[in-house]
Amino acid sequence: MKPPLLIKKGAEASLYLADWHGRKVIMKKRLPKKYRVSELDEQIKTYRTIHEPQLIHEAKKAGVPTPTIFLVDVKGATIVMEFIEGKQAKQLLSEVSKSERQRLCFKIGELIGRLHKYGIIHGDLTTSNMILNPEGKIFFVDFGLGEKSKELEVRGVDLHLMKRALQSTHFRFAEEYFNAVIEGYSKVLGSETVKNVLEKIGEIEKRGRYIAERKKGE
Amino acid sequence: MKGRKAGKSYCLGIESTADDFSVGISTFNGEITANVISGYVPTKGGIHPREAARHHSEVASKILEKAFKKAGIKPRDLSIIAFSQGPGLGPCLRTGATVARALASYLDIPLVGVNHCVAHIEIGKLKTDTKDPVTLYVSGGNTIVSAFDSGRYRVFGETLDIALGNCLDVFAREAGLHQRVGEPFGAAVEKIAAKGKKLIHLPYTVKGMDMSFSGLLTAAINLLKRGEYKLEDLCYSLQETVFSMVTEVTERALAHTEKKEVLLTGGVAANKRLQSMIKAIAKEHDAKFCVMPREFAVDNGAMIAWTGVLAYTHGVVTPIEESFVRLRWRLEEVEIPWVK
């Protein structure tokens, strides 16, 4: 058995690629953050270690591919889950044709729609957290900041984050991507809900600091 | 070019986005020869934009005079005038802009409108000798995590509602703490928090890369009013929670961009606890930690002057008819031709 290999030192957790009873797995370990006082650190780590696998599991019921959870070690703040082979959407989007990009974004929107319809909020929708496997299935990973809710406000923030992530990482095509995401989202949730969510996103953006659109409402 | 003294070119920068009116003078080589700040202190409550603007117009000529004296130059020695065009409070911005326009027209030299947030980053880079940092800018009006990418400073994370400094200020005011002259209200929280030991649970609200402080502030004020907890424990818990939030977001930006420098600036940068947290994540990611000295971390004219130089020497000028203030001018809207 090979020792676990650190493949990503994220800000929130470290990801190790490991061999676990003959399976290729990801071990997601939340390391203590020295900058936080230990009580707060413990609170945040425990909360996220318990909630993330729950949401990953629930997402499957909603029809969204996610890694299979094998083990949750709350004390060790570690989650052992299936390793998803494939490419991050972040990388993929910059490599493929325009029509393929739109198809992918539409699909991503559809998956977000399924999560929201089922009452799951991802909490960190970025193109680094979506992986396309060789069979063409898109997996959602990293539910560490997720929650359960069907509130319009929370759905709006979730999609607003997706929009923001597109703007910061894929600024050239952000609008094109986001429109395709919304189309896919609309397919699942219907135009009425989408209208409300889009209005909410507008409202959230205006709440943000220094937004030009806010002038109109003043 | 007009206005040279001993072969040097000078830019005068006017800062007036919020409660401070400040005039700075920078040479075209980035030598800051003056940085005079006059803060408006409200008699009660927070900043009233109109009252602050009145303060600015009252002190403007005196501050200008002081700055020229400090730099040892005459108005005729100036080559350009820069001013903070936004974002900020309307009446305050307009006061600064009016002074800038008048000076530029009278001296018949170019005017350069500068984005306040860009200026904080640029003076930070100049003063700490950083090249390409992840910047955490925390003040009473802004909470922004940004980094340069493809021609602009991109916003990686920011507050969804109020600024972190505002959160501390309001809490301090609600708790009846005393503001010391020349310091923000929130600074009083730091002193008391140092005595706190017990962590009281407060909502920890990080959403993706963004943060929310308003609910947390309400929760903290409610606990304060209930009177069940010691003030020092509340201050301690408030600080620990909000600083952990910005530190988490900054660390994520650092991990994402893989940049090798972290710059901490804005009025809240003076907080020692926040400094120690940001320092810790910088170390974790093998990045250099830089914190701005207070004089240049708070709103100041020098940062406007220096950014004016950078912009002007890269072809940016603001014709008077386009020099209207921009209250909601976002950081990422500004093209940065001087960074490659």
Chai-1 contact restraints between the chains, C-beta under 6 A:
chainA,res_idxA,chainB,res_idxB,connection_type,confidence,min_distance_angstrom,max_distance_angstrom,comment,restraint_id
A,G10,B,A255,contact,1.0,0.0,6.0,A-B,restraint_1
A,A11,B,E251,contact,1.0,0.0,6.0,A-B,restraint_2
A,A11,B,R252,contact,1.0,0.0,6.0,A-B,restraint_3
A,A11,B,A255,contact,1.0,0.0,6.0,A-B,restraint_4
A,K34,B,A280,contact,1.0,0.0,6.0,A-B,restraint_5
A,Y35,B,T247,contact,1.0,0.0,6.0,A-B,restraint_6
A,Y35,B,M277,contact,1.0,0.0,6.0,A-B,restraint_7
A,Y35,B,A280,contact,1.0,0.0,6.0,A-B,restraint_8
A,R36,B,S244,contact,1.0,0.0,6.0,A-B,restraint_9
A,V37,B,E240,contact,1.0,0.0,6.0,A-B,restraint_10
A,E39,B,L199,contact,1.0,0.0,6.0,A-B,restraint_11
A,L40,B,L199,contact,1.0,0.0,6.0,A-B,restraint_12
A,L40,B,E240,contact,1.0,0.0,6.0,A-B,restraint_13
A,L40,B,S244,contact,1.0,0.0,6.0,A-B,restraint_14
A,D124,B,G208,contact,1.0,0.0,6.0,A-B,restraint_15
A,V157,B,K207,contact,1.0,0.0,6.0,A-B,restraint_16
A,L161,B,G208,contact,1.0,0.0,6.0,A-B,restraint_17
A,S168,B,R154,contact,1.0,0.0,6.0,A-B,restraint_18
A,S168,B,F156,contact,1.0,0.0,6.0,A-B,restraint_19
A,Y210,B,P87,contact,1.0,0.0,6.0,A-B,restraint_20
A,Y210,B,R328,contact,1.0,0.0,6.0,A-B,restraint_21
A,Y210,B,R330,contact,1.0,0.0,6.0,A-B,restraint_22
A,I211,B,R328,contact,1.0,0.0,6.0,A-B,restraint_23
A,A212,B,R328,contact,1.0,0.0,6.0,A-B,restraint_24
